[in-house]
Amino acid sequence: MHDRISSDINAALKRGDKATAEALRLLKSAFMNTRIAAGHELDDVESEKLIRKEIKSRIEARDIFAANDRQEQAGKEEFERSVYATYVPEQLSEADINTLVTTAAAEAGADAGFAQIMPLVMKAAAGKADGKLVADRVKAFLEGKS
């Protein structure tokens, strides 16, 4: 993953796309900092986890900037998020998550609560769903059930 990002930085620079190159440099820096902190090269799972963390960080920053009427900065954060998203598999849709919740609830039993259903859904999603969205869908399912 690290090599792909380095080569994409060079490609962006060659085509004069400074914004993409800068976004990828930030991601490369996050990779290097994480690698140093971990004391070893990152495997694919760790790399994907790092990229998802950076995406989540960009989403949070975008939302804060937008709420404070700083549209230019919010746009920059959204752009970086979109660049990073190309390096990870697509997230599950809300409908797919709802299906996983229904399946997990049936598996957990009629008296199952949030604490029993949530881990089953997260395991089934296998990193392809945002935990906050899953939690919201599980809560909505449980509210509709009662």
Helices and strands as residue ranges (DSSP letters): H 2-14, H 18-38, H 44-67, H 71-85, H 94-108, H 114-125, H 131-145
